[in-house]
């Protein structure tokens, strides 16, 4: 946790906006999970295969996503928790090529690579 605070403080001292500082911190936190996700695989039925292809961890955050999360007071661990617990019920939007994870209080949208496109509080 101290490492994340140091990174945030360095970004803010460098004149980075709060949204960009948050994106930098969240990307560092999320990147450690991407390696774990890439090692996990499954070969099951076609329906289970589609669900298994839903990203299980957030690999990074777009600037828009970081700003929306900051606006709605959504923390990185809160967004990660929604994805980790709702990946089996994620809905795929073919037109946008995104996955929508709907938690009880937060909605998170990821692309196929697990990169967070947007999030909002319900």
C-alpha positions as a LaTeX table, in Angstrom:
\begin{tabular}{lrrr}
\hline
Residue & $x$ (\AA) & $y$ (\AA) & $z$ (\AA) \\
\hline
Unk1 & 0.00 & 0.00 & 0.00 \\
Unk2 & 2.86 & 2.37 & 0.78 \\
Unk3 & 4.24 & 1.71 & $-2.71$ \\
Unk4 & 0.93 & 2.81 & $-4.27$ \\
Unk5 & 0.85 & 5.97 & $-2.15$ \\
Unk6 & 4.42 & 6.78 & $-3.22$ \\
Unk7 & 3.49 & 6.32 & $-6.88$ \\
Unk8 & 0.42 & 8.53 & $-6.50$ \\
Unk9 & 2.43 & 11.24 & $-4.74$ \\
Unk10 & 5.14 & 11.19 & $-7.42$ \\
Unk11 & 2.54 & 11.51 & $-10.16$ \\
Unk12 & 0.82 & 14.41 & $-8.43$ \\
Unk13 & 4.12 & 16.21 & $-7.76$ \\
Unk14 & 4.98 & 15.90 & $-11.44$ \\
Unk15 & 1.89 & 17.97 & $-12.22$ \\
Unk16 & $-0.27$ & 15.10 & $-13.41$ \\
Unk17 & $-4.02$ & 15.49 & $-13.03$ \\
Unk18 & $-5.74$ & 13.45 & $-10.34$ \\
Unk19 & $-7.40$ & 11.31 & $-13.04$ \\
Unk20 & $-4.07$ & 10.43 & $-14.63$ \\
Unk21 & $-2.50$ & 9.76 & $-11.25$ \\
Unk22 & $-5.36$ & 7.43 & $-10.40$ \\
Unk23 & $-5.01$ & 5.69 & $-13.78$ \\
Unk24 & $-1.29$ & 5.15 & $-13.13$ \\
Unk25 & $-1.93$ & 3.69 & $-9.69$ \\
Unk26 & $-4.80$ & 1.49 & $-10.83$ \\
Unk27 & $-2.85$ & 0.22 & $-13.83$ \\
Unk28 & 0.02 & $-0.85$ & $-11.58$ \\
Unk29 & $-2.41$ & $-2.62$ & $-9.25$ \\
Unk30 & $-4.28$ & $-4.29$ & $-12.11$ \\
Unk31 & $-1.19$ & $-5.41$ & $-14.00$ \\
Unk32 & $-0.26$ & $-7.94$ & $-11.31$ \\
Unk33 & $-3.59$ & $-9.70$ & $-11.87$ \\
Unk34 & $-3.21$ & $-9.89$ & $-15.66$ \\
Unk35 & $-0.35$ & $-12.36$ & $-15.33$ \\
Unk36 & $-2.45$ & $-14.64$ & $-13.14$ \\
Unk37 & $-5.36$ & $-14.48$ & $-15.59$ \\
Unk38 & $-3.17$ & $-15.38$ & $-18.57$ \\
Unk39 & $-2.12$ & $-18.59$ & $-16.83$ \\
Unk40 & $-5.71$ & $-19.69$ & $-16.24$ \\
Unk41 & $-7.47$ & $-21.53$ & $-19.02$ \\
Unk42 & $-10.46$ & $-23.80$ & $-19.45$ \\
Unk43 & $-11.85$ & $-26.08$ & $-22.12$ \\
Unk44 & $-15.51$ & $-26.81$ & $-21.50$ \\
Unk45 & $-18.77$ & $-26.61$ & $-23.43$ \\
Unk46 & $-19.37$ & $-23.77$ & $-25.92$ \\
Unk47 & $-21.44$ & $-21.73$ & $-23.44$ \\
Unk48 & $-18.92$ & $-22.21$ & $-20.66$ \\
Unk49 & $-16.18$ & $-21.38$ & $-23.17$ \\
Unk50 & $-17.77$ & $-18.00$ & $-23.91$ \\
Unk51 & $-18.07$ & $-17.27$ & $-20.20$ \\
Unk52 & $-14.51$ & $-18.45$ & $-19.63$ \\
Unk53 & $-13.30$ & $-15.96$ & $-22.23$ \\
Unk54 & $-14.67$ & $-13.09$ & $-20.13$ \\
Unk55 & $-11.73$ & $-11.34$ & $-18.48$ \\
Unk56 & $-11.50$ & $-12.22$ & $-14.79$ \\
Unk57 & $-9.22$ & $-9.36$ & $-13.75$ \\
Unk58 & $-8.77$ & $-5.73$ & $-14.70$ \\
Unk59 & $-5.51$ & $-5.27$ & $-16.62$ \\
Unk60 & $-5.61$ & $-1.47$ & $-16.82$ \\
Unk61 & $-7.80$ & 1.62 & $-16.79$ \\
Unk62 & $-8.60$ & 4.15 & $-19.52$ \\
Unk63 & $-8.49$ & 7.82 & $-18.66$ \\
Unk64 & $-12.27$ & 7.99 & $-19.07$ \\
Unk65 & $-12.71$ & 5.06 & $-16.71$ \\
Unk66 & $-10.40$ & 6.61 & $-14.12$ \\
Unk67 & $-12.28$ & 9.89 & $-14.26$ \\
Unk68 & $-15.67$ & 8.16 & $-13.95$ \\
Unk69 & $-14.43$ & 6.06 & $-11.03$ \\
Unk70 & $-13.09$ & 9.16 & $-9.28$ \\
Unk71 & $-16.36$ & 11.01 & $-9.90$ \\
Unk72 & $-18.42$ & 8.15 & $-8.42$ \\
Unk73 & $-15.91$ & 7.36 & $-5.62$ \\
Unk74 & $-15.25$ & 3.85 & $-6.93$ \\
Unk75 & $-11.98$ & 2.35 & $-5.74$ \\
Unk76 & $-9.78$ & $-0.01$ & $-7.74$ \\
Unk77 & $-10.34$ & $-2.91$ & $-5.33$ \\
Unk78 & $-14.10$ & $-2.31$ & $-5.50$ \\
Unk79 & $-14.03$ & $-2.56$ & $-9.32$ \\
Unk80 & $-11.72$ & $-5.60$ & $-9.16$ \\
Unk81 & $-14.15$ & $-7.28$ & $-6.75$ \\
Unk82 & $-17.09$ & $-6.81$ & $-9.15$ \\
Unk83 & $-15.12$ & $-8.39$ & $-12.01$ \\
Unk84 & $-13.76$ & $-11.24$ & $-9.89$ \\
Unk85 & $-17.17$ & $-12.17$ & $-8.48$ \\
Unk86 & $-19.35$ & $-11.52$ & $-11.56$ \\
Unk87 & $-17.18$ & $-12.84$ & $-14.43$ \\
Unk88 & $-19.37$ & $-15.91$ & $-14.86$ \\
Unk89 & $-22.42$ & $-13.66$ & $-15.37$ \\
Unk90 & $-20.68$ & $-11.08$ & $-17.59$ \\
Unk91 & $-22.59$ & $-10.04$ & $-20.70$ \\
Unk92 & $-20.79$ & $-9.60$ & $-23.99$ \\
Unk93 & $-21.72$ & $-6.72$ & $-26.31$ \\
Unk94 & $-20.67$ & $-7.84$ & $-29.81$ \\
Unk95 & $-21.10$ & $-4.38$ & $-31.34$ \\
Unk96 & $-18.79$ & $-2.71$ & $-28.82$ \\
Unk97 & $-16.66$ & $-5.81$ & $-28.16$ \\
Unk98 & $-16.91$ & $-5.24$ & $-24.41$ \\
Unk99 & $-17.87$ & $-7.20$ & $-21.33$ \\
Unk100 & $-20.32$ & $-5.74$ & $-18.80$ \\
Unk101 & $-20.07$ & $-6.83$ & $-15.16$ \\
Unk102 & $-23.03$ & $-5.77$ & $-13.02$ \\
Unk103 & $-22.49$ & $-5.83$ & $-9.27$ \\
Unk104 & $-24.95$ & $-4.81$ & $-6.59$ \\
Unk105 & $-23.58$ & $-1.26$ & $-6.44$ \\
Unk106 & $-21.08$ & $-0.91$ & $-9.30$ \\
Unk107 & $-21.07$ & $-1.67$ & $-13.04$ \\
Unk108 & $-17.72$ & $-2.26$ & $-14.78$ \\
Unk109 & $-17.13$ & $-2.52$ & $-18.54$ \\
Unk110 & $-13.97$ & $-4.22$ & $-19.88$ \\
Unk111 & $-12.68$ & $-4.89$ & $-23.37$ \\
Unk112 & $-11.50$ & $-8.37$ & $-24.44$ \\
Unk113 & $-8.05$ & $-7.73$ & $-22.94$ \\
Unk114 & $-9.42$ & $-6.87$ & $-19.51$ \\
Unk115 & $-8.78$ & $-3.15$ & $-19.94$ \\
Unk116 & $-11.43$ & $-1.12$ & $-18.07$ \\
Unk117 & $-13.32$ & 1.11 & $-20.52$ \\
Unk118 & $-15.76$ & 2.65 & $-18.03$ \\
Unk119 & $-17.41$ & 2.11 & $-14.66$ \\
Unk120 & $-20.24$ & 3.72 & $-12.76$ \\
Unk121 & $-22.14$ & 3.43 & $-9.50$ \\
Unk122 & $-25.73$ & 2.15 & $-9.71$ \\
\hline
\end{tabular}
